[in-house]
Amino acid sequence: MESERNTVSPKGQLDRILFCIHKMVLLALAVLVAVSMVLLSVTAVYILLSDQGGDQTVRATQDAGRALDVTLSSGLLTRSLVETTLGFYGVADGISLYKAEDLVLQTRANGRRYLCDAKQHCTPIL
C-alpha cells in the first residue's frame, strides 16, 4: 500500500516536465530581453559619442553668398529661411544676421551642413 502512495502517474510526471520546460523558457526570454537592452544602450551611447566627435571637425567650407533676407517661421519648431546672393538656405533655428553679411557653408566630418556668419556662429541646415 505504501508503494502505491510513492508512485507518480505518468500524467503527473509529464506535467512536472512541462512545468520545468515552461520555467526555463521564461527565464531564457527574460535573459534575452535583458541582454538586448544592454546591447541597445551600448549601441546608442556609441552612436551618440561618435556622431558628436564628427560634428566638431570641419571637412569643407564654401562661400554661401551675402545675406539678403531672413524669413522666420515660428510654430511648434522655429525655422528660418535665409536668402543669400547665391541661394536659399533653410536653417533649424532662428538666426540673426546683418544685411550683406558674408556667409559660409560648412560641411562637417559627420556630413552635417551648417550656415555660418563671419564670427563663426553656425546654425544647422535642414
GUNU-463298 format. One record per residue: x, y, z of N, C-alpha, C in turn; residue number from 1; residue in three letters. Coordinates in Angstrom, 2 decimals, always signed. Layout:
<pts>
<pt n_east="X" n_north="Y" n_up="Z" ca_east="X" ca_north="Y" ca_up="Z" c_east="X" c_north="Y" c_up="Z" pos="NUM" code="ala"/>
...
</pts>
This chain:
<pts>
<pt n_east="+0.80" n_north="-1.18" n_up="+0.00" ca_east="+0.00" ca_north="+0.00" ca_up="+0.00" c_east="+0.87" c_north="+1.27" c_up="+0.00" pos="1" code="met"/>
<pt n_east="+1.97" n_north="+1.20" n_up="+0.71" ca_east="+2.85" ca_north="+2.34" ca_up="+0.74" c_east="+3.53" c_north="+2.58" c_up="-0.61" pos="2" code="glu"/>
<pt n_east="+3.78" n_north="+1.55" n_up="-1.35" ca_east="+4.38" ca_north="+1.72" ca_up="-2.66" c_east="+3.43" c_north="+2.42" c_up="-3.61" pos="3" code="ser"/>
<pt n_east="+2.12" n_north="+2.28" n_up="-3.38" ca_east="+1.14" ca_north="+2.95" ca_up="-4.23" c_east="+1.16" c_north="+4.46" c_up="-3.99" pos="4" code="glu"/>
<pt n_east="+1.42" n_north="+4.91" n_up="-2.76" ca_east="+1.43" ca_north="+6.33" ca_up="-2.44" c_east="+2.65" c_north="+7.04" c_up="-3.06" pos="5" code="arg"/>
<pt n_east="+3.78" n_north="+6.38" n_up="-3.11" ca_east="+5.02" ca_north="+6.99" ca_up="-3.61" c_east="+5.11" c_north="+7.00" c_up="-5.13" pos="6" code="asn"/>
<pt n_east="+4.34" n_north="+6.23" n_up="-5.78" ca_east="+4.40" ca_north="+6.21" ca_up="-7.24" c_east="+3.64" c_north="+7.40" c_up="-7.80" pos="7" code="thr"/>
<pt n_east="+4.17" n_north="+7.92" n_up="-8.88" ca_east="+3.57" ca_north="+9.07" ca_up="-9.54" c_east="+3.06" c_north="+8.60" c_up="-10.88" pos="8" code="val"/>
<pt n_east="+1.90" n_north="+9.07" n_up="-11.23" ca_east="+1.32" ca_north="+8.65" ca_up="-12.50" c_east="+2.11" c_north="+9.27" c_up="-13.65" pos="9" code="ser"/>
<pt n_east="+2.08" n_north="+8.65" n_up="-14.81" ca_east="+2.79" ca_north="+9.22" ca_up="-15.97" c_east="+2.28" c_north="+10.62" c_up="-16.32" pos="10" code="pro"/>
<pt n_east="+1.00" n_north="+10.87" n_up="-16.12" ca_east="+0.47" ca_north="+12.21" ca_up="-16.40" c_east="+1.07" c_north="+13.24" c_up="-15.45" pos="11" code="lys"/>
<pt n_east="+1.26" n_north="+12.90" n_up="-14.20" ca_east="+1.87" ca_north="+13.81" ca_up="-13.23" c_east="+3.32" c_north="+14.10" c_up="-13.57" pos="12" code="gly"/>
<pt n_east="+4.06" n_north="+13.07" n_up="-14.02" ca_east="+5.44" ca_north="+13.28" ca_up="-14.43" c_east="+5.53" c_north="+14.20" c_up="-15.65" pos="13" code="gln"/>
<pt n_east="+4.64" n_north="+14.01" n_up="-16.60" ca_east="+4.60" ca_north="+14.85" ca_up="-17.79" c_east="+4.29" c_north="+16.30" c_up="-17.41" pos="14" code="leu"/>
<pt n_east="+3.36" n_north="+16.49" n_up="-16.48" ca_east="+3.02" ca_north="+17.85" ca_up="-16.04" c_east="+4.23" c_north="+18.53" c_up="-15.39" pos="15" code="asp"/>
<pt n_east="+4.98" n_north="+17.80" n_up="-14.59" ca_east="+6.17" ca_north="+18.38" ca_up="-13.95" c_east="+7.23" c_north="+18.75" c_up="-14.99" pos="16" code="arg"/>
<pt n_east="+7.42" n_north="+17.87" n_up="-15.95" ca_east="+8.41" ca_north="+18.15" ca_up="-17.00" c_east="+8.01" c_north="+19.38" c_up="-17.80" pos="17" code="ile"/>
<pt n_east="+6.74" n_north="+19.46" n_up="-18.19" ca_east="+6.27" ca_north="+20.62" ca_up="-18.94" c_east="+6.38" c_north="+21.91" c_up="-18.13" pos="18" code="leu"/>
<pt n_east="+6.11" n_north="+21.82" n_up="-16.83" ca_east="+6.24" ca_north="+22.99" ca_up="-15.96" c_east="+7.69" c_north="+23.46" c_up="-15.90" pos="19" code="phe"/>
<pt n_east="+8.65" n_north="+22.52" n_up="-15.80" ca_east="+10.07" ca_north="+22.88" ca_up="-15.76" c_east="+10.51" c_north="+23.50" c_up="-17.08" pos="20" code="cys"/>
<pt n_east="+10.04" n_north="+22.92" n_up="-18.19" ca_east="+10.38" ca_north="+23.48" ca_up="-19.51" c_east="+9.82" c_north="+24.89" c_up="-19.64" pos="21" code="ile"/>
<pt n_east="+8.60" n_north="+25.08" n_up="-19.18" ca_east="+7.95" ca_north="+26.40" ca_up="-19.24" c_east="+8.75" c_north="+27.43" c_up="-18.44" pos="22" code="his"/>
<pt n_east="+9.20" n_north="+27.05" n_up="-17.25" ca_east="+10.01" ca_north="+27.96" ca_up="-16.43" c_east="+11.34" c_north="+28.28" c_up="-17.10" pos="23" code="lys"/>
<pt n_east="+11.97" n_north="+27.29" n_up="-17.72" ca_east="+13.25" ca_north="+27.53" ca_up="-18.39" c_east="+13.08" c_north="+28.45" c_up="-19.60" pos="24" code="met"/>
<pt n_east="+12.00" n_north="+28.29" n_up="-20.34" ca_east="+11.75" ca_north="+29.15" ca_up="-21.50" c_east="+11.52" c_north="+30.58" c_up="-21.04" pos="25" code="val"/>
<pt n_east="+10.73" n_north="+30.78" n_up="-19.99" ca_east="+10.50" ca_north="+32.13" ca_up="-19.48" c_east="+11.79" c_north="+32.76" c_up="-18.96" pos="26" code="leu"/>
<pt n_east="+12.63" n_north="+31.99" n_up="-18.31" ca_east="+13.90" ca_north="+32.51" ca_up="-17.83" c_east="+14.81" c_north="+32.88" c_up="-19.00" pos="27" code="leu"/>
<pt n_east="+14.84" n_north="+32.05" n_up="-20.03" ca_east="+15.65" ca_north="+32.35" ca_up="-21.21" c_east="+15.15" c_north="+33.62" c_up="-21.90" pos="28" code="ala"/>
<pt n_east="+13.86" n_north="+33.82" n_up="-21.99" ca_east="+13.32" ca_north="+35.05" ca_up="-22.59" c_east="+13.67" c_north="+36.28" c_up="-21.76" pos="29" code="leu"/>
<pt n_east="+13.61" n_north="+36.16" n_up="-20.45" ca_east="+13.96" ca_north="+37.29" ca_up="-19.58" c_east="+15.43" c_north="+37.65" c_up="-19.76" pos="30" code="ala"/>
<pt n_east="+16.30" n_north="+36.65" n_up="-19.85" ca_east="+17.73" ca_north="+36.91" ca_up="-20.06" c_east="+17.95" c_north="+37.54" c_up="-21.43" pos="31" code="val"/>
<pt n_east="+17.25" n_north="+37.06" n_up="-22.44" ca_east="+17.37" ca_north="+37.61" ca_up="-23.79" c_east="+16.95" c_north="+39.08" c_up="-23.82" pos="32" code="leu"/>
<pt n_east="+15.87" n_north="+39.42" n_up="-23.16" ca_east="+15.42" ca_north="+40.82" ca_up="-23.11" c_east="+16.44" c_north="+41.68" c_up="-22.38" pos="33" code="val"/>
<pt n_east="+16.98" n_north="+41.21" n_up="-21.28" ca_east="+17.99" ca_north="+41.98" ca_up="-20.52" c_east="+19.24" c_north="+42.21" c_up="-21.36" pos="34" code="ala"/>
<pt n_east="+19.73" n_north="+41.18" n_up="-22.03" ca_east="+20.92" ca_north="+41.32" ca_up="-22.85" c_east="+20.65" c_north="+42.27" c_up="-24.02" pos="35" code="val"/>
<pt n_east="+19.48" n_north="+42.19" n_up="-24.62" ca_east="+19.12" ca_north="+43.08" ca_up="-25.72" c_east="+19.09" c_north="+44.54" c_up="-25.26" pos="36" code="ser"/>
<pt n_east="+18.56" n_north="+44.80" n_up="-24.08" ca_east="+18.51" ca_north="+46.16" ca_up="-23.56" c_east="+19.92" c_north="+46.71" c_up="-23.32" pos="37" code="met"/>
<pt n_east="+20.81" n_north="+45.88" n_up="-22.80" ca_east="+22.19" ca_north="+46.32" ca_up="-22.57" c_east="+22.87" c_north="+46.62" c_up="-23.90" pos="38" code="val"/>
<pt n_east="+22.71" n_north="+45.75" n_up="-24.88" ca_east="+23.32" ca_north="+45.99" ca_up="-26.19" c_east="+22.75" c_north="+47.23" c_up="-26.86" pos="39" code="leu"/>
<pt n_east="+21.46" n_north="+47.45" n_up="-26.74" ca_east="+20.84" ca_north="+48.64" ca_up="-27.30" c_east="+21.39" c_north="+49.91" c_up="-26.65" pos="40" code="leu"/>
<pt n_east="+21.55" n_north="+49.89" n_up="-25.34" ca_east="+22.09" ca_north="+51.05" ca_up="-24.63" c_east="+23.53" c_north="+51.33" c_up="-25.03" pos="41" code="ser"/>
<pt n_east="+24.34" n_north="+50.30" n_up="-25.13" ca_east="+25.75" ca_north="+50.48" ca_up="-25.52" c_east="+25.83" c_north="+51.01" c_up="-26.95" pos="42" code="val"/>
<pt n_east="+25.00" n_north="+50.49" n_up="-27.83" ca_east="+25.00" ca_north="+50.96" ca_up="-29.22" c_east="+24.57" c_north="+52.42" c_up="-29.31" pos="43" code="thr"/>
<pt n_east="+23.55" n_north="+52.80" n_up="-28.56" ca_east="+23.09" ca_north="+54.19" ca_up="-28.57" c_east="+24.17" c_north="+55.14" c_up="-28.08" pos="44" code="ala"/>
<pt n_east="+24.85" n_north="+54.78" n_up="-27.01" ca_east="+25.93" ca_north="+55.62" ca_up="-26.48" c_east="+27.07" c_north="+55.73" c_up="-27.49" pos="45" code="val"/>
<pt n_east="+27.41" n_north="+54.63" n_up="-28.14" ca_east="+28.48" ca_north="+54.64" ca_up="-29.14" c_east="+28.12" c_north="+55.56" c_up="-30.31" pos="46" code="tyr"/>
<pt n_east="+26.91" n_north="+55.45" n_up="-30.81" ca_east="+26.48" ca_north="+56.29" ca_up="-31.93" c_east="+26.48" c_north="+57.76" c_up="-31.52" pos="47" code="ile"/>
<pt n_east="+25.99" n_north="+58.05" n_up="-30.34" ca_east="+25.95" ca_north="+59.44" ca_up="-29.86" c_east="+27.36" c_north="+60.01" c_up="-29.74" pos="48" code="leu"/>
<pt n_east="+28.27" n_north="+59.27" n_up="-29.16" ca_east="+29.62" ca_north="+59.77" ca_up="-28.97" c_east="+30.38" c_north="+59.89" c_up="-30.28" pos="49" code="leu"/>
<pt n_east="+30.21" n_north="+58.94" n_up="-31.19" ca_east="+30.93" ca_north="+59.02" ca_up="-32.46" c_east="+30.36" c_north="+60.14" c_up="-33.32" pos="50" code="ser"/>
<pt n_east="+29.08" n_north="+60.41" n_up="-33.22" ca_east="+28.46" ca_north="+61.48" ca_up="-34.00" c_east="+28.91" c_north="+62.85" c_up="-33.51" pos="51" code="asp"/>
<pt n_east="+29.04" n_north="+63.03" n_up="-32.21" ca_east="+29.46" ca_north="+64.32" ca_up="-31.66" c_east="+30.90" c_north="+64.64" c_up="-32.05" pos="52" code="gln"/>
<pt n_east="+31.74" n_north="+63.65" n_up="-32.12" ca_east="+33.13" ca_north="+63.90" ca_up="-32.49" c_east="+33.25" c_north="+64.42" c_up="-33.90" pos="53" code="gly"/>
<pt n_east="+32.43" n_north="+63.92" n_up="-34.81" ca_east="+32.48" ca_north="+64.35" ca_up="-36.19" c_east="+31.84" c_north="+65.70" c_up="-36.41" pos="54" code="gly"/>
<pt n_east="+31.07" n_north="+66.16" n_up="-35.45" ca_east="+30.39" ca_north="+67.44" ca_up="-35.60" c_east="+31.34" c_north="+68.62" c_up="-35.34" pos="55" code="asp"/>
<pt n_east="+32.46" n_north="+68.38" n_up="-34.71" ca_east="+33.40" ca_north="+69.44" ca_up="-34.39" c_east="+34.42" c_north="+69.69" c_up="-35.50" pos="56" code="gln"/>
<pt n_east="+34.62" n_north="+68.71" n_up="-36.34" ca_east="+35.64" ca_north="+68.80" ca_up="-37.37" c_east="+35.04" c_north="+69.30" c_up="-38.67" pos="57" code="thr"/>
<pt n_east="+35.56" n_north="+70.42" n_up="-39.18" ca_east="+35.08" ca_north="+70.98" ca_up="-40.44" c_east="+35.82" c_north="+70.29" c_up="-41.59" pos="58" code="val"/>
<pt n_east="+35.07" n_north="+69.65" n_up="-42.47" ca_east="+35.66" ca_north="+68.93" ca_up="-43.59" c_east="+35.80" c_north="+69.82" c_up="-44.82" pos="59" code="arg"/>
<pt n_east="+34.80" n_north="+70.67" n_up="-45.07" ca_east="+34.83" ca_north="+71.53" ca_up="-46.26" c_east="+34.12" c_north="+72.84" c_up="-45.97" pos="60" code="ala"/>
<pt n_east="+34.58" n_north="+73.89" n_up="-46.61" ca_east="+33.97" ca_north="+75.22" ca_up="-46.48" c_east="+33.78" c_north="+75.80" c_up="-47.88" pos="61" code="thr"/>
<pt n_east="+32.61" n_north="+76.42" n_up="-48.08" ca_east="+32.37" ca_north="+77.09" ca_up="-49.35" c_east="+31.56" c_north="+78.35" c_up="-49.11" pos="62" code="gln"/>
<pt n_east="+31.70" n_north="+79.28" n_up="-50.01" ca_east="+31.01" ca_north="+80.56" ca_up="-49.91" c_east="+29.51" c_north="+80.35" c_up="-50.09" pos="63" code="asp"/>
<pt n_east="+28.72" n_north="+80.95" n_up="-49.20" ca_east="+27.27" ca_north="+80.85" ca_up="-49.31" c_east="+26.66" c_north="+82.15" c_up="-49.80" pos="64" code="ala"/>
<pt n_east="+27.46" n_north="+83.16" n_up="-50.02" ca_east="+26.96" ca_north="+84.44" ca_up="-50.51" c_east="+26.76" c_north="+85.44" c_up="-49.39" pos="65" code="gly"/>
<pt n_east="+26.15" n_north="+86.58" n_up="-49.74" ca_east="+25.86" ca_north="+87.63" ca_up="-48.76" c_east="+24.39" c_north="+87.55" c_up="-48.36" pos="66" code="arg"/>
<pt n_east="+24.12" n_north="+87.80" n_up="-47.09" ca_east="+22.75" ca_north="+87.72" ca_up="-46.58" c_east="+21.90" c_north="+88.83" c_up="-47.18" pos="67" code="ala"/>
<pt n_east="+20.75" n_north="+88.45" n_up="-47.72" ca_east="+19.81" ca_north="+89.42" ca_up="-48.27" c_east="+18.57" c_north="+89.55" c_up="-47.38" pos="68" code="leu"/>
<pt n_east="+18.01" n_north="+88.41" n_up="-46.96" ca_east="+16.76" ca_north="+88.44" ca_up="-46.20" c_east="+16.67" c_north="+87.18" c_up="-45.34" pos="69" code="asp"/>
<pt n_east="+16.02" n_north="+87.31" n_up="-44.17" ca_east="+15.75" ca_north="+86.17" ca_up="-43.30" c_east="+14.26" c_north="+86.15" c_up="-43.02" pos="70" code="val"/>
<pt n_east="+13.63" n_north="+85.00" n_up="-43.30" ca_east="+12.21" ca_north="+84.82" ca_up="-43.02" c_east="+12.08" c_north="+83.82" c_up="-41.89" pos="71" code="thr"/>
<pt n_east="+11.42" n_north="+84.23" n_up="-40.81" ca_east="+11.26" ca_north="+83.37" ca_up="-39.64" c_east="+9.91" c_north="+82.67" c_up="-39.70" pos="72" code="leu"/>
<pt n_east="+9.90" n_north="+81.38" n_up="-39.48" ca_east="+8.68" ca_north="+80.59" ca_up="-39.45" c_east="+8.56" c_north="+80.01" c_up="-38.05" pos="73" code="ser"/>
<pt n_east="+7.65" n_north="+80.55" n_up="-37.26" ca_east="+7.52" ca_north="+80.06" ca_up="-35.89" c_east="+6.31" c_north="+79.14" c_up="-35.80" pos="74" code="ser"/>
<pt n_east="+6.28" n_north="+78.38" n_up="-34.76" ca_east="+5.22" ca_north="+77.40" ca_up="-34.53" c_east="+5.74" c_north="+76.44" c_up="-33.49" pos="75" code="gly"/>
<pt n_east="+5.45" n_north="+75.17" n_up="-33.68" ca_east="+5.95" ca_north="+74.17" ca_up="-32.76" c_east="+7.48" c_north="+74.14" c_up="-32.78" pos="76" code="leu"/>
<pt n_east="+8.05" n_north="+74.26" n_up="-33.96" ca_east="+9.50" ca_north="+74.36" ca_up="-34.12" c_east="+9.82" c_north="+75.65" c_up="-34.86" pos="77" code="leu"/>
<pt n_east="+10.84" n_north="+76.36" n_up="-34.41" ca_east="+11.24" ca_north="+77.59" ca_up="-35.07" c_east="+12.21" c_north="+77.26" c_up="-36.18" pos="78" code="thr"/>
<pt n_east="+11.91" n_north="+77.79" n_up="-37.37" ca_east="+12.78" ca_north="+77.59" ca_up="-38.52" c_east="+12.94" c_north="+78.92" c_up="-39.23" pos="79" code="arg"/>
<pt n_east="+14.02" n_north="+79.05" n_up="-39.96" ca_east="+14.27" ca_north="+80.27" ca_up="-40.72" c_east="+14.68" c_north="+79.92" c_up="-42.13" pos="80" code="ser"/>
<pt n_east="+14.34" n_north="+80.80" n_up="-43.05" ca_east="+14.78" ca_north="+80.69" ca_up="-44.42" c_east="+15.69" c_north="+81.88" c_up="-44.68" pos="81" code="leu"/>
<pt n_east="+16.94" n_north="+81.61" n_up="-45.01" ca_east="+17.93" ca_north="+82.65" ca_up="-45.24" c_east="+18.13" c_north="+82.78" c_up="-46.75" pos="82" code="val"/>
<pt n_east="+17.89" n_north="+83.98" n_up="-47.29" ca_east="+18.13" ca_north="+84.24" ca_up="-48.70" c_east="+19.48" c_north="+84.93" c_up="-48.83" pos="83" code="glu"/>
<pt n_east="+20.32" n_north="+84.38" n_up="-49.70" ca_east="+21.63" ca_north="+84.98" ca_up="-49.96" c_east="+21.74" c_north="+85.29" c_up="-51.45" pos="84" code="thr"/>
<pt n_east="+22.85" n_north="+85.90" n_up="-51.79" ca_east="+23.08" ca_north="+86.21" ca_up="-53.21" c_east="+23.27" c_north="+84.95" c_up="-54.04" pos="85" code="thr"/>
<pt n_east="+23.57" n_north="+83.83" n_up="-53.39" ca_east="+23.80" ca_north="+82.57" ca_up="-54.12" c_east="+22.66" c_north="+81.57" c_up="-54.00" pos="86" code="leu"/>
<pt n_east="+21.69" n_north="+81.81" n_up="-53.12" ca_east="+20.59" ca_north="+80.86" ca_up="-52.98" c_east="+19.84" c_north="+81.00" c_up="-51.67" pos="87" code="gly"/>
<pt n_east="+19.04" n_north="+79.99" n_up="-51.35" ca_east="+18.23" ca_north="+79.95" ca_up="-50.14" c_east="+18.71" c_north="+78.80" c_up="-49.27" pos="88" code="phe"/>
<pt n_east="+18.71" n_north="+79.04" n_up="-47.96" ca_east="+19.12" ca_north="+78.02" ca_up="-47.00" c_east="+18.10" c_north="+77.96" c_up="-45.87" pos="89" code="tyr"/>
<pt n_east="+17.52" n_north="+76.79" n_up="-45.67" ca_east="+16.62" ca_north="+76.58" ca_up="-44.54" c_east="+17.44" c_north="+76.16" c_up="-43.34" pos="90" code="gly"/>
<pt n_east="+17.31" n_north="+76.88" n_up="-42.24" ca_east="+18.08" ca_north="+76.56" ca_up="-41.03" c_east="+17.13" c_north="+76.15" c_up="-39.92" pos="91" code="val"/>
<pt n_east="+17.64" n_north="+75.34" n_up="-39.00" ca_east="+16.83" ca_north="+74.71" ca_up="-37.99" c_east="+16.36" c_north="+75.67" c_up="-36.89" pos="92" code="ala"/>
<pt n_east="+17.08" n_north="+76.73" n_up="-36.63" ca_east="+16.74" ca_north="+77.64" ca_up="-35.54" c_east="+16.53" c_north="+79.05" c_up="-36.08" pos="93" code="asp"/>
<pt n_east="+16.05" n_north="+79.91" n_up="-35.20" ca_east="+16.01" ca_north="+81.32" ca_up="-35.56" c_east="+17.44" c_north="+81.82" c_up="-35.70" pos="94" code="gly"/>
<pt n_east="+17.65" n_north="+82.79" n_up="-36.56" ca_east="+19.01" ca_north="+83.26" ca_up="-36.82" c_east="+18.98" c_north="+84.78" c_up="-36.96" pos="95" code="ile"/>
<pt n_east="+20.03" n_north="+85.42" n_up="-36.49" ca_east="+20.14" ca_north="+86.87" ca_up="-36.59" c_east="+21.38" c_north="+87.20" c_up="-37.40" pos="96" code="ser"/>
<pt n_east="+21.16" n_north="+87.92" n_up="-38.51" ca_east="+22.27" ca_north="+88.25" ca_up="-39.41" c_east="+22.20" c_north="+89.73" c_up="-39.77" pos="97" code="leu"/>
<pt n_east="+23.36" n_north="+90.28" n_up="-40.10" ca_east="+23.42" ca_north="+91.63" ca_up="-40.65" c_east="+23.14" c_north="+91.56" c_up="-42.15" pos="98" code="tyr"/>
<pt n_east="+22.54" n_north="+92.61" n_up="-42.68" ca_east="+22.34" ca_north="+92.68" ca_up="-44.13" c_east="+23.71" c_north="+92.71" c_up="-44.81" pos="99" code="lys"/>
<pt n_east="+23.82" n_north="+92.03" n_up="-45.91" ca_east="+25.03" ca_north="+91.96" ca_up="-46.73" c_east="+26.21" c_north="+91.31" c_up="-46.00" pos="100" code="ala"/>
<pt n_east="+25.93" n_north="+90.58" n_up="-44.92" ca_east="+27.00" ca_north="+89.87" ca_up="-44.20" c_east="+27.43" c_north="+88.65" c_up="-45.01" pos="101" code="glu"/>
<pt n_east="+28.73" n_north="+88.43" n_up="-45.10" ca_east="+29.24" ca_north="+87.26" ca_up="-45.80" c_east="+28.93" c_north="+86.01" c_up="-44.99" pos="102" code="asp"/>
<pt n_east="+28.40" n_north="+84.99" n_up="-45.67" ca_east="+28.07" ca_north="+83.73" ca_up="-45.02" c_east="+28.88" c_north="+82.60" c_up="-45.64" pos="103" code="leu"/>
<pt n_east="+29.13" n_north="+81.58" n_up="-44.85" ca_east="+29.93" ca_north="+80.44" ca_up="-45.27" c_east="+29.12" c_north="+79.18" c_up="-45.00" pos="104" code="val"/>
<pt n_east="+29.20" n_north="+78.22" n_up="-45.90" ca_east="+28.58" ca_north="+76.92" ca_up="-45.74" c_east="+29.64" c_north="+75.92" c_up="-45.33" pos="105" code="leu"/>
<pt n_east="+29.50" n_north="+75.34" n_up="-44.14" ca_east="+30.48" ca_north="+74.37" ca_up="-43.65" c_east="+29.89" c_north="+72.97" c_up="-43.71" pos="106" code="gln"/>
<pt n_east="+30.69" n_north="+72.02" n_up="-44.15" ca_east="+30.33" ca_north="+70.61" ca_up="-44.10" c_east="+31.23" c_north="+69.96" c_up="-43.07" pos="107" code="thr"/>
<pt n_east="+30.62" n_north="+69.31" n_up="-42.09" ca_east="+31.39" ca_north="+68.71" ca_up="-41.00" c_east="+31.74" c_north="+67.27" c_up="-41.34" pos="108" code="arg"/>
<pt n_east="+32.60" n_north="+66.67" n_up="-40.52" ca_east="+33.08" ca_north="+65.31" ca_up="-40.77" c_east="+31.96" c_north="+64.28" c_up="-40.73" pos="109" code="ala"/>
<pt n_east="+30.90" n_north="+64.55" n_up="-39.98" ca_east="+29.78" ca_north="+63.61" ca_up="-39.91" c_east="+28.76" c_north="+63.83" c_up="-41.03" pos="110" code="asn"/>
<pt n_east="+29.04" n_north="+64.78" n_up="-41.94" ca_east="+28.16" ca_north="+65.01" ca_up="-43.08" c_east="+27.14" c_north="+66.11" c_up="-42.89" pos="111" code="gly"/>
<pt n_east="+27.01" n_north="+66.63" n_up="-41.70" ca_east="+26.05" ca_north="+67.71" ca_up="-41.45" c_east="+26.57" c_north="+69.00" c_up="-42.04" pos="112" code="arg"/>
<pt n_east="+25.61" n_north="+69.86" n_up="-42.45" ca_east="+25.99" ca_north="+71.15" ca_up="-43.04" c_east="+25.49" c_north="+72.28" c_up="-42.14" pos="113" code="arg"/>
<pt n_east="+26.30" n_north="+73.33" n_up="-42.05" ca_east="+26.00" ca_north="+74.48" ca_up="-41.21" c_east="+26.17" c_north="+75.76" c_up="-42.01" pos="114" code="tyr"/>
<pt n_east="+25.31" n_north="+76.74" n_up="-41.71" ca_east="+25.44" ca_north="+78.08" ca_up="-42.27" c_east="+26.06" c_north="+78.94" c_up="-41.19" pos="115" code="leu"/>
<pt n_east="+27.22" n_north="+79.55" n_up="-41.50" ca_east="+27.99" ca_north="+80.29" ca_up="-40.50" c_east="+28.19" c_north="+81.73" c_up="-40.94" pos="116" code="cys"/>
<pt n_east="+28.21" n_north="+82.63" n_up="-39.94" ca_east="+28.50" ca_north="+84.04" ca_up="-40.23" c_east="+29.99" c_north="+84.30" c_up="-40.06" pos="117" code="asp"/>
<pt n_east="+30.38" n_north="+85.57" n_up="-40.14" ca_east="+31.80" ca_north="+85.94" ca_up="-40.07" c_east="+32.41" c_north="+85.64" c_up="-38.70" pos="118" code="ala"/>
<pt n_east="+31.58" n_north="+85.64" n_up="-37.64" ca_east="+32.08" ca_north="+85.38" ca_up="-36.29" c_east="+32.02" c_north="+83.89" c_up="-35.93" pos="119" code="lys"/>
<pt n_east="+31.77" n_north="+83.05" n_up="-36.92" ca_east="+31.68" ca_north="+81.60" ca_up="-36.75" c_east="+30.51" c_north="+81.18" c_up="-35.86" pos="120" code="gln"/>
<pt n_east="+29.43" n_north="+81.94" n_up="-35.86" ca_east="+28.18" ca_north="+81.49" ca_up="-35.25" c_east="+27.49" c_north="+80.63" c_up="-36.29" pos="121" code="his"/>
<pt n_east="+27.39" n_north="+79.34" n_up="-36.02" ca_east="+26.89" ca_north="+78.39" ca_up="-37.01" c_east="+25.51" c_north="+77.85" c_up="-36.62" pos="122" code="cys"/>
<pt n_east="+24.66" n_north="+77.66" n_up="-37.61" ca_east="+23.33" ca_north="+77.13" ca_up="-37.43" c_east="+23.14" c_north="+75.95" c_up="-38.37" pos="123" code="thr"/>
<pt n_east="+22.65" n_north="+74.81" n_up="-37.86" ca_east="+22.48" ca_north="+73.66" ca_up="-38.75" c_east="+21.46" c_north="+73.89" c_up="-39.85" pos="124" code="pro"/>
<pt n_east="+21.77" n_north="+73.38" n_up="-41.02" ca_east="+20.87" ca_north="+73.49" ca_up="-42.16" c_east="+19.93" c_north="+72.29" c_up="-42.15" pos="125" code="ile"/>
<pt n_east="+18.68" n_north="+72.55" n_up="-42.47" ca_east="+17.69" ca_north="+71.46" ca_up="-42.50" c_east="+17.97" c_north="+70.49" c_up="-43.61" pos="126" code="leu"/>
</pts>
